[in-house]
Amino acid sequence: FLVLSSPSLFISWVGLELNTLAFLPILLSSKNKLTSESSIKYFLTQTLASVIVIVGGLTVFILQAEFSMTVVLFGLAIKLGAAPFHSWLVTVAESLTWIPLFILLTVQKLNPLFMVWSFSPMNSSFFYLIVFSSLIVGSLMGLVQTSTRALVTFSSISHVGWFLTGMAFSLETGLLYFFIYSVILLAPILLLEHTNMSHISQLPLIQVKLQNQSILFFSLLSLGGLPPFLGFLPKWVIL
């Protein structure tokens, strides 16, 4: 909570980088070539985003504050994997096991979201571009995915748009949405890890109890934010 409690952009940035470094050992826990390549891509992408954030913070003394904070928002959008800066997230997600993927799609987004709330202009056209791009790209691309990891990842991109929309109202609204999203994501993640299902086409071939099949089905509907499931509640609050 260093990021949330600090009024300084630099201190928040340090907290953001500590969070990134803490995730790297988790990312490397599966020792294979694909994971190593994705870890490098994750590290380079996060480094680029960090440079953009700190450059935006430094230029506030030279350029207009609104422009500088927009640069900061650009860097944070990359860190969040928000559209249209999401390609790295999909690549990295495909190489991860389910629990590290859950951490990437939840815990790793928390600090960038705090920084967006603290330092970024939420009434700018760039902010709304990120919100609407994430909602549209995440929803439409999620419909055509056959990989379960890609499906969950594009769902997460769509939810980032809702996170940001909630935070535009208040920090509490954004955090409520984030908490509910994390809870409803956990059930399908645990079931997908248990069944080791990597593609939707494997569903008829996997022997799981009928009860578990029902839980997976309804949790995916909830993750999609459809009424009357739990995932619709935070969207209803925002709307």
C-alpha positions as protocol buffer text, in pm:
chain_id: "A"
residue {
  index: 1
  type: PHE
  ca { x: 0 y: 0 z: 0 }
}
residue {
  index: 2
  type: LEU
  ca { x: 304 y: 226 z: -48 }
}
residue {
  index: 3
  type: VAL
  ca { x: 151 y: 337 z: -378 }
}
residue {
  index: 4
  type: LEU
  ca { x: -187 y: 426 z: -227 }
}
residue {
  index: 5
  type: SER
  ca { x: -53 y: 606 z: 80 }
}
residue {
  index: 6
  type: SER
  ca { x: 210 y: 822 z: -90 }
}
residue {
  index: 7
  type: PRO
  ca { x: 129 y: 1165 z: -236 }
}
residue {
  index: 8
  type: SER
  ca { x: 459 y: 1156 z: -426 }
}
residue {
  index: 9
  type: LEU
  ca { x: 469 y: 1023 z: -781 }
}
residue {
  index: 10
  type: PHE
  ca { x: 829 y: 910 z: -734 }
}
residue {
  index: 11
  type: ILE
  ca { x: 757 y: 710 z: -416 }
}
residue {
  index: 12
  type: SER
  ca { x: 453 y: 554 z: -583 }
}
residue {
  index: 13
  type: TRP
  ca { x: 670 y: 466 z: -882 }
}
residue {
  index: 14
  type: VAL
  ca { x: 921 y: 294 z: -651 }
}
residue {
  index: 15
  type: GLY
  ca { x: 638 y: 91 z: -498 }
}
residue {
  index: 16
  type: LEU
  ca { x: 519 y: 1 z: -846 }
}
residue {
  index: 17
  type: GLU
  ca { x: 864 y: -129 z: -942 }
}
residue {
  index: 18
  type: LEU
  ca { x: 901 y: -330 z: -621 }
}
residue {
  index: 19
  type: ASN
  ca { x: 571 y: -496 z: -706 }
}
residue {
  index: 20
  type: THR
  ca { x: 697 y: -580 z: -1055 }
}
residue {
  index: 21
  type: LEU
  ca { x: 1023 y: -727 z: -924 }
}
residue {
  index: 22
  type: ALA
  ca { x: 835 y: -935 z: -666 }
}
residue {
  index: 23
  type: PHE
  ca { x: 630 y: -1098 z: -943 }
}
residue {
  index: 24
  type: LEU
  ca { x: 929 y: -1206 z: -1155 }
}
residue {
  index: 25
  type: PRO
  ca { x: 1018 y: -1512 z: -937 }
}
residue {
  index: 26
  type: ILE
  ca { x: 654 y: -1625 z: -964 }
}
residue {
  index: 27
  type: LEU
  ca { x: 669 y: -1576 z: -1339 }
}
residue {
  index: 28
  type: LEU
  ca { x: 983 y: -1791 z: -1357 }
}
residue {
  index: 29
  type: SER
  ca { x: 846 y: -2067 z: -1132 }
}
residue {
  index: 30
  type: SER
  ca { x: 767 y: -2283 z: -1438 }
}
residue {
  index: 31
  type: LYS
  ca { x: 1107 y: -2347 z: -1587 }
}
residue {
  index: 32
  type: ASN
  ca { x: 1061 y: -2387 z: -1960 }
}
residue {
  index: 33
  type: LYS
  ca { x: 1172 y: -2196 z: -2269 }
}
residue {
  index: 34
  type: LEU
  ca { x: 831 y: -2038 z: -2336 }
}
residue {
  index: 35
  type: THR
  ca { x: 805 y: -1906 z: -1980 }
}
residue {
  index: 36
  type: SER
  ca { x: 1157 y: -1763 z: -1998 }
}
residue {
  index: 37
  type: GLU
  ca { x: 1078 y: -1579 z: -2321 }
}
residue {
  index: 38
  type: SER
  ca { x: 754 y: -1444 z: -2177 }
}
residue {
  index: 39
  type: SER
  ca { x: 935 y: -1335 z: -1861 }
}
residue {
  index: 40
  type: ILE
  ca { x: 1176 y: -1132 z: -2071 }
}
residue {
  index: 41
  type: LYS
  ca { x: 886 y: -978 z: -2263 }
}
residue {
  index: 42
  type: TYR
  ca { x: 707 y: -898 z: -1936 }
}
residue {
  index: 43
  type: PHE
  ca { x: 1019 y: -740 z: -1787 }
}
residue {
  index: 44
  type: LEU
  ca { x: 1098 y: -531 z: -2097 }
}
residue {
  index: 45
  type: THR
  ca { x: 736 y: -414 z: -2130 }
}
residue {
  index: 46
  type: GLN
  ca { x: 717 y: -318 z: -1764 }
}
residue {
  index: 47
  type: THR
  ca { x: 1052 y: -140 z: -1789 }
}
residue {
  index: 48
  type: LEU
  ca { x: 935 y: 61 z: -2090 }
}
residue {
  index: 49
  type: ALA
  ca { x: 612 y: 152 z: -1910 }
}
residue {
  index: 50
  type: SER
  ca { x: 809 y: 256 z: -1601 }
}
residue {
  index: 51
  type: VAL
  ca { x: 1034 y: 482 z: -1807 }
}
residue {
  index: 52
  type: ILE
  ca { x: 726 y: 646 z: -1962 }
}
residue {
  index: 53
  type: VAL
  ca { x: 572 y: 701 z: -1617 }
}
residue {
  index: 54
  type: ILE
  ca { x: 884 y: 862 z: -1470 }
}
residue {
  index: 55
  type: VAL
  ca { x: 940 y: 1075 z: -1782 }
}
residue {
  index: 56
  type: GLY
  ca { x: 582 y: 1199 z: -1751 }
}
residue {
  index: 57
  type: GLY
  ca { x: 647 y: 1284 z: -1387 }
}
residue {
  index: 58
  type: LEU
  ca { x: 968 y: 1473 z: -1465 }
}
residue {
  index: 59
  type: THR
  ca { x: 822 y: 1677 z: -1751 }
}
residue {
  index: 60
  type: VAL
  ca { x: 553 y: 1823 z: -1524 }
}
residue {
  index: 61
  type: PHE
  ca { x: 805 y: 2097 z: -1442 }
}
residue {
  index: 62
  type: ILE
  ca { x: 863 y: 2179 z: -1810 }
}
residue {
  index: 63
  type: LEU
  ca { x: 535 y: 2111 z: -1990 }
}
residue {
  index: 64
  type: GLN
  ca { x: 171 y: 2156 z: -1899 }
}
residue {
  index: 65
  type: ALA
  ca { x: 69 y: 1942 z: -1603 }
}
residue {
  index: 66
  type: GLU
  ca { x: -225 y: 1788 z: -1790 }
}
residue {
  index: 67
  type: PHE
  ca { x: -2 y: 1670 z: -2076 }
}
residue {
  index: 68
  type: SER
  ca { x: 254 y: 1527 z: -1832 }
}
residue {
  index: 69
  type: MET
  ca { x: -12 y: 1335 z: -1643 }
}
residue {
  index: 70
  type: THR
  ca { x: -146 y: 1201 z: -1973 }
}
residue {
  index: 71
  type: VAL
  ca { x: 203 y: 1062 z: -2039 }
}
residue {
  index: 72
  type: VAL
  ca { x: 190 y: 902 z: -1693 }
}
residue {
  index: 73
  type: LEU
  ca { x: -149 y: 752 z: -1781 }
}
residue {
  index: 74
  type: PHE
  ca { x: -1 y: 613 z: -2103 }
}
residue {
  index: 75
  type: GLY
  ca { x: 267 y: 427 z: -1905 }
}
residue {
  index: 76
  type: LEU
  ca { x: 15 y: 299 z: -1651 }
}
residue {
  index: 77
  type: ALA
  ca { x: -217 y: 178 z: -1928 }
}
residue {
  index: 78
  type: ILE
  ca { x: 68 y: -36 z: -2061 }
}
residue {
  index: 79
  type: LYS
  ca { x: 128 y: -178 z: -1714 }
}
residue {
  index: 80
  type: LEU
  ca { x: -243 y: -258 z: -1679 }
}
residue {
  index: 81
  type: GLY
  ca { x: -252 y: -432 z: -2015 }
}
residue {
  index: 82
  type: ALA
  ca { x: -538 y: -202 z: -2113 }
}
residue {
  index: 83
  type: ALA
  ca { x: -636 y: -181 z: -2480 }
}
residue {
  index: 84
  type: PRO
  ca { x: -491 y: -83 z: -2718 }
}
residue {
  index: 85
  type: PHE
  ca { x: -168 y: -165 z: -2528 }
}
residue {
  index: 86
  type: HIS
  ca { x: -264 y: -523 z: -2441 }
}
residue {
  index: 87
  type: SER
  ca { x: -70 y: -746 z: -2683 }
}
residue {
  index: 88
  type: TRP
  ca { x: 208 y: -821 z: -2434 }
}
residue {
  index: 89
  type: LEU
  ca { x: -45 y: -938 z: -2175 }
}
residue {
  index: 90
  type: VAL
  ca { x: -199 y: -1201 z: -2404 }
}
residue {
  index: 91
  type: THR
  ca { x: 144 y: -1338 z: -2497 }
}
residue {
  index: 92
  type: VAL
  ca { x: 262 y: -1360 z: -2137 }
}
residue {
  index: 93
  type: ALA
  ca { x: -68 y: -1510 z: -2016 }
}
residue {
  index: 94
  type: GLU
  ca { x: -48 y: -1799 z: -2263 }
}
residue {
  index: 95
  type: SER
  ca { x: 277 y: -1922 z: -2105 }
}
residue {
  index: 96
  type: LEU
  ca { x: 168 y: -1907 z: -1741 }
}
residue {
  index: 97
  type: THR
  ca { x: 17 y: -2169 z: -1517 }
}
residue {
  index: 98
  type: TRP
  ca { x: -319 y: -2075 z: -1368 }
}
residue {
  index: 99
  type: ILE
  ca { x: -225 y: -1938 z: -1025 }
}
residue {
  index: 100
  type: PRO
  ca { x: 47 y: -1701 z: -1157 }
}
residue {
  index: 101
  type: LEU
  ca { x: -202 y: -1596 z: -1425 }
}
residue {
  index: 102
  type: PHE
  ca { x: -457 y: -1515 z: -1154 }
}
residue {
  index: 103
  type: ILE
  ca { x: -197 y: -1300 z: -975 }
}
residue {
  index: 104
  type: LEU
  ca { x: -108 y: -1124 z: -1302 }
}
residue {
  index: 105
  type: LEU
  ca { x: -473 y: -1043 z: -1375 }
}
residue {
  index: 106
  type: THR
  ca { x: -558 y: -926 z: -1022 }
}
residue {
  index: 107
  type: VAL
  ca { x: -285 y: -835 z: -773 }
}
residue {
  index: 108
  type: GLN
  ca { x: -48 y: -695 z: -1036 }
}
residue {
  index: 109
  type: LYS
  ca { x: -316 y: -452 z: -1155 }
}
residue {
  index: 110
  type: LEU
  ca { x: -387 y: -304 z: -814 }
}
residue {
  index: 111
  type: ASN
  ca { x: -91 y: -64 z: -784 }
}
residue {
  index: 112
  type: PRO
  ca { x: -126 y: 78 z: -1138 }
}
residue {
  index: 113
  type: LEU
  ca { x: -496 y: 135 z: -1066 }
}
residue {
  index: 114
  type: PHE
  ca { x: -408 y: 323 z: -746 }
}
residue {
  index: 115
  type: MET
  ca { x: -168 y: 541 z: -944 }
}
residue {
  index: 116
  type: VAL
  ca { x: -429 y: 612 z: -1210 }
}
residue {
  index: 117
  type: TRP
  ca { x: -665 y: 728 z: -937 }
}
residue {
  index: 118
  type: SER
  ca { x: -396 y: 939 z: -765 }
}
residue {
  index: 119
  type: PHE
  ca { x: -216 y: 1105 z: -1055 }
}
residue {
  index: 120
  type: SER
  ca { x: -397 y: 1068 z: -1388 }
}
residue {
  index: 121
  type: PRO
  ca { x: -656 y: 1302 z: -1544 }
}
residue {
  index: 122
  type: MET
  ca { x: -981 y: 1103 z: -1546 }
}
residue {
  index: 123
  type: ASN
  ca { x: -1169 y: 1363 z: -1748 }
}
residue {
  index: 124
  type: SER
  ca { x: -930 y: 1355 z: -2044 }
}
residue {
  index: 125
  type: SER
  ca { x: -1012 y: 1217 z: -2387 }
}
residue {
  index: 126
  type: PHE
  ca { x: -714 y: 978 z: -2360 }
}
residue {
  index: 127
  type: PHE
  ca { x: -860 y: 828 z: -2041 }
}
residue {
  index: 128
  type: TYR
  ca { x: -1192 y: 762 z: -2212 }
}
residue {
  index: 129
  type: LEU
  ca { x: -1010 y: 620 z: -2515 }
}
residue {
  index: 130
  type: ILE
  ca { x: -846 y: 362 z: -2289 }
}
residue {
  index: 131
  type: VAL
  ca { x: -1176 y: 283 z: -2115 }
}
residue {
  index: 132
  type: PHE
  ca { x: -1380 y: 233 z: -2432 }
}
residue {
  index: 133
  type: SER
  ca { x: -1098 y: 50 z: -2614 }
}
residue {
  index: 134
  type: SER
  ca { x: -1064 y: -195 z: -2326 }
}
residue {
  index: 135
  type: LEU
  ca { x: -1439 y: -254 z: -2305 }
}
residue {
  index: 136
  type: ILE
  ca { x: -1477 y: -310 z: -2680 }
}
residue {
  index: 137
  type: VAL
  ca { x: -1156 y: -504 z: -2752 }
}
residue {
  index: 138
  type: GLY
  ca { x: -1191 y: -723 z: -2443 }
}
residue {
  index: 139
  type: SER
  ca { x: -1555 y: -809 z: -2516 }
}
residue {
  index: 140
  type: LEU
  ca { x: -1526 y: -870 z: -2891 }
}
residue {
  index: 141
  type: MET
  ca { x: -1195 y: -1056 z: -2886 }
}
residue {
  index: 142
  type: GLY
  ca { x: -1315 y: -1272 z: -2599 }
}
residue {
  index: 143
  type: LEU
  ca { x: -1597 y: -1404 z: -2818 }
}
residue {
  index: 144
  type: VAL
  ca { x: -1360 y: -1558 z: -3075 }
}
residue {
  index: 145
  type: GLN
  ca { x: -1105 y: -1720 z: -2843 }
}
residue {
  index: 146
  type: THR
  ca { x: -1056 y: -2095 z: -2826 }
}
residue {
  index: 147
  type: SER
  ca { x: -774 y: -2083 z: -2570 }
}
residue {
  index: 148
  type: THR
  ca { x: -902 y: -2069 z: -2213 }
}
residue {
  index: 149
  type: ARG
  ca { x: -610 y: -1850 z: -2104 }
}
residue {
  index: 150
  type: ALA
  ca { x: -675 y: -1604 z: -2386 }
}
residue {
  index: 151
  type: LEU
  ca { x: -1046 y: -1604 z: -2301 }
}
residue {
  index: 152
  type: VAL
  ca { x: -977 y: -1520 z: -1936 }
}
residue {
  index: 153
  type: THR
  ca { x: -719 y: -1259 z: -2037 }
}
residue {
  index: 154
  type: PHE
  ca { x: -947 y: -1073 z: -2279 }
}
residue {
  index: 155
  type: SER
  ca { x: -1218 y: -1084 z: -2013 }
}
residue {
  index: 156
  type: SER
  ca { x: -968 y: -917 z: -1780 }
}
residue {
  index: 157
  type: ILE
  ca { x: -897 y: -647 z: -2041 }
}
residue {
  index: 158
  type: SER
  ca { x: -1268 y: -572 z: -2060 }
}
residue {
  index: 159
  type: HIS
  ca { x: -1288 y: -554 z: -1681 }
}
residue {
  index: 160
  type: VAL
  ca { x: -999 y: -304 z: -1675 }
}
residue {
  index: 161
  type: GLY
  ca { x: -1231 y: -66 z: -1859 }
}
residue {
  index: 162
  type: TRP
  ca { x: -1487 y: -114 z: -1581 }
}
residue {
  index: 163
  type: PHE
  ca { x: -1220 y: -72 z: -1309 }
}
residue {
  index: 164
  type: LEU
  ca { x: -1122 y: 264 z: -1456 }
}
residue {
  index: 165
  type: THR
  ca { x: -1485 y: 370 z: -1498 }
}
residue {
  index: 166
  type: GLY
  ca { x: -1552 y: 287 z: -1134 }
}
residue {
  index: 167
  type: MET
  ca { x: -1247 y: 482 z: -1019 }
}
residue {
  index: 168
  type: ALA
  ca { x: -1364 y: 782 z: -1221 }
}
residue {
  index: 169
  type: PHE
  ca { x: -1661 y: 789 z: -979 }
}
residue {
  index: 170
  type: SER
  ca { x: -1469 y: 712 z: -660 }
}
residue {
  index: 171
  type: LEU
  ca { x: -1186 y: 497 z: -528 }
}
residue {
  index: 172
  type: GLU
  ca { x: -1435 y: 293 z: -325 }
}
residue {
  index: 173
  type: THR
  ca { x: -1642 y: 208 z: -634 }
}
residue {
  index: 174
  type: GLY
  ca { x: -1334 y: 100 z: -826 }
}
residue {
  index: 175
  type: LEU
  ca { x: -1208 y: -115 z: -539 }
}
residue {
  index: 176
  type: LEU
  ca { x: -1551 y: -275 z: -492 }
}
residue {
  index: 177
  type: TYR
  ca { x: -1551 y: -374 z: -858 }
}
residue {
  index: 178
  type: PHE
  ca { x: -1192 y: -502 z: -831 }
}
residue {
  index: 179
  type: PHE
  ca { x: -1274 y: -714 z: -524 }
}
residue {
  index: 180
  type: ILE
  ca { x: -1583 y: -872 z: -679 }
}
residue {
  index: 181
  type: TYR
  ca { x: -1395 y: -939 z: -1004 }
}
residue {
  index: 182
  type: SER
  ca { x: -1112 y: -1111 z: -813 }
}
residue {
  index: 183
  type: VAL
  ca { x: -1361 y: -1333 z: -628 }
}
residue {
  index: 184
  type: ILE
  ca { x: -1553 y: -1440 z: -938 }
}
residue {
  index: 185
  type: LEU
  ca { x: -1228 y: -1501 z: -1132 }
}
residue {
  index: 186
  type: LEU
  ca { x: -1091 y: -1735 z: -866 }
}
residue {
  index: 187
  type: ALA
  ca { x: -1353 y: -2011 z: -916 }
}
residue {
  index: 188
  type: PRO
  ca { x: -1292 y: -2071 z: -1290 }
}
residue {
  index: 189
  type: ILE
  ca { x: -916 y: -2036 z: -1239 }
}
residue {
  index: 190
  type: LEU
  ca { x: -913 y: -2313 z: -975 }
}
residue {
  index: 191
  type: LEU
  ca { x: -1136 y: -2540 z: -1185 }
}
residue {
  index: 192
  type: LEU
  ca { x: -930 y: -2483 z: -1499 }
}
residue {
  index: 193
  type: GLU
  ca { x: -615 y: -2563 z: -1304 }
}
residue {
  index: 194
  type: HIS
  ca { x: -777 y: -2878 z: -1163 }
}
residue {
  index: 195
  type: THR
  ca { x: -887 y: -3001 z: -1508 }
}
residue {
  index: 196
  type: ASN
  ca { x: -577 y: -2869 z: -1690 }
}
residue {
  index: 197
  type: MET
  ca { x: -804 y: -2749 z: -1971 }
}
residue {
  index: 198
  type: SER
  ca { x: -619 y: -2521 z: -2212 }
}
residue {
  index: 199
  type: HIS
  ca { x: -877 y: -2504 z: -2494 }
}
residue {
  index: 200
  type: ILE
  ca { x: -1255 y: -2474 z: -2499 }
}
residue {
  index: 201
  type: SER
  ca { x: -1276 y: -2773 z: -2735 }
}
residue {
  index: 202
  type: GLN
  ca { x: -1146 y: -2997 z: -2455 }
}
residue {
  index: 203
  type: LEU
  ca { x: -1454 y: -2939 z: -2239 }
}
residue {
  index: 204
  type: PRO
  ca { x: -1655 y: -3241 z: -2366 }
}
residue {
  index: 205
  type: LEU
  ca { x: -1349 y: -3464 z: -2325 }
}
residue {
  index: 206
  type: ILE
  ca { x: -1268 y: -3374 z: -1966 }
}
residue {
  index: 207
  type: GLN
  ca { x: -1416 y: -3595 z: -1698 }
}
residue {
  index: 208
  type: VAL
  ca { x: -1528 y: -3373 z: -1412 }
}
residue {
  index: 209
  type: LYS
  ca { x: -1821 y: -3399 z: -1177 }
}
residue {
  index: 210
  type: LEU
  ca { x: -2148 y: -3251 z: -1297 }
}
residue {
  index: 211
  type: GLN
  ca { x: -2138 y: -3015 z: -998 }
}
residue {
  index: 212
  type: ASN
  ca { x: -1796 y: -2882 z: -1104 }
}
residue {
  index: 213
  type: GLN
  ca { x: -1916 y: -2840 z: -1462 }
}
residue {
  index: 214
  type: SER
  ca { x: -2207 y: -2631 z: -1335 }
}
residue {
  index: 215
  type: ILE
  ca { x: -1978 y: -2419 z: -1117 }
}
residue {
  index: 216
  type: LEU
  ca { x: -1744 y: -2357 z: -1411 }
}
residue {
  index: 217
  type: PHE
  ca { x: -2034 y: -2267 z: -1641 }
}
residue {
  index: 218
  type: PHE
  ca { x: -2200 y: -2027 z: -1398 }
}
residue {
  index: 219
  type: SER
  ca { x: -1871 y: -1870 z: -1287 }
}
residue {
  index: 220
  type: LEU
  ca { x: -1786 y: -1794 z: -1650 }
}
residue {
  index: 221
  type: LEU
  ca { x: -2129 y: -1633 z: -1695 }
}
residue {
  index: 222
  type: SER
  ca { x: -2066 y: -1430 z: -1380 }
}
residue {
  index: 223
  type: LEU
  ca { x: -1721 y: -1333 z: -1510 }
}
residue {
  index: 224
  type: GLY
  ca { x: -1895 y: -1207 z: -1822 }
}
residue {
  index: 225
  type: GLY
  ca { x: -2105 y: -977 z: -1602 }
}
residue {
  index: 226
  type: LEU
  ca { x: -2440 y: -1121 z: -1704 }
}
residue {
  index: 227
  type: PRO
  ca { x: -2746 y: -1072 z: -1480 }
}
residue {
  index: 228
  type: PRO
  ca { x: -2849 y: -1207 z: -1234 }
}
residue {
  index: 229
  type: PHE
  ca { x: -2500 y: -1330 z: -1142 }
}
residue {
  index: 230
  type: LEU
  ca { x: -2260 y: -1165 z: -896 }
}
residue {
  index: 231
  type: GLY
  ca { x: -2048 y: -1019 z: -1175 }
}
residue {
  index: 232
  type: PHE
  ca { x: -2336 y: -797 z: -1284 }
}
residue {
  index: 233
  type: LEU
  ca { x: -2361 y: -627 z: -942 }
}
residue {
  index: 234
  type: PRO
  ca { x: -2063 y: -387 z: -973 }
}
residue {
  index: 235
  type: LYS
  ca { x: -2163 y: -297 z: -1330 }
}
residue {
  index: 236
  type: TRP
  ca { x: -2512 y: -216 z: -1205 }
}
residue {
  index: 237
  type: VAL
  ca { x: -2361 y: 5 z: -931 }
}
residue {
  index: 238
  type: ILE
  ca { x: -2150 y: 196 z: -1188 }
}
residue {
  index: 239
  type: LEU
  ca { x: -2432 y: 232 z: -1441 }
}
